[in-house]
Amino acid sequence: MRYQMLLERVAKEYNITPEEVENEMRKALQIAGYDIEPAIFIALAASKVKKTIYRN
């Protein structure tokens, strides 16, 4: 799933804007100690999920 589409789906579910979703993700990543962009974090997580699914 594309990053922008993911932002839009989450925003729609919580009745907020995609920009607010991205800002919250950015804050959460900073609090967790990650110095990466939200889009990169999502891509890394998606890659890990795909590897796990293919193993099972």
HUJOPE-V553665 format. One record per helix or strand. SS is the DSSP state (~ for helix, > for strand). FROM is the first residue (numbers start at 1). TO is the last residue. If there is no record, write none. Layout:
ss = [SS | SS]
from = [FROM | FROM]
to = [TO | TO]
This chain:
ss = [~ | ~ | ~]
from = [3 | 18 | 38]
to = [14 | 31 | 55]
